[in-house]
Amino acid sequence: MLFSFFLDIINKTLLFLGGLQEAGSLASDLKELEEQLSIAHGDKDVATLRSESLASDLKELSDELNDAKSELSTLKEEQLAEALLTMEEEKALWSSKERATVKAFEEKAKSYPFEIALLSKELSEVIFQNFVDYLLNII
């Protein structure tokens, strides 16, 4: 009976030692899995930081694009306003030149009757003088 007691203790010890080996193997596997999990968490953290960085860059570029669009729109409006102002100035200048030309023509037209009368008088005098000279030559 003492022998069976020792045999039982030896079997239990062997089972325990076998379990320890299995437990050691499991502990080793567990440690390896923990390392892989830690690496995966590290990769996840790196990927999350990269994603946040890219999202920030994208937002910054989007803001810059919106600013550029706004500035372009403002520049177009300013150029359009400048072009309209220039056209109005040119229109006013041409209108002023046109009025001056019309006024000059009107003033010139007012002097035509006087010039016609003066030329008619001079022509009449020349004709009369030629007629007198002709008569004097005949006589």
C-alpha positions, 0 to 999 in steps of 0.5 A: 500500500505504501508502494501504491501511495508512492506510485500514485504520488509519482504519477501525480508528480509526472502528470504535474510535471507534464502539465508544467511542460504544457503550461510552459509551452502555453505560457510561451505561446501566450507570451508570443501572442502578447508580443504579436498583439503589442506589435499589432497595437503599435502598427495600429497606433502608427496607422492611426497617427498617419491617418490623422496626419493625412486627414489634417493635410487634406483639410489644410489643402481643402482650406487652401483650395477654398481660399484660392477659389475665393481669391480668384473670384475676388480678382475676377470681380475686381478685374470686371469692375476695372474693365467696366470702369475703363469702358465707362471712362472711354465712353465718356471720353468719346462722348465728349469728343463727339460733342466737341466735334458736333459743336465745331461743325455747328459753329462752322455751319453758322459761319457758312452763310457769312462766308458764302455772302462774302464770297458772293460779294467778292465774286460779284466784284470780280465779275463786275471788274472783268466786265468793266475791263472787257468793256474798256477793252472794247471801247 
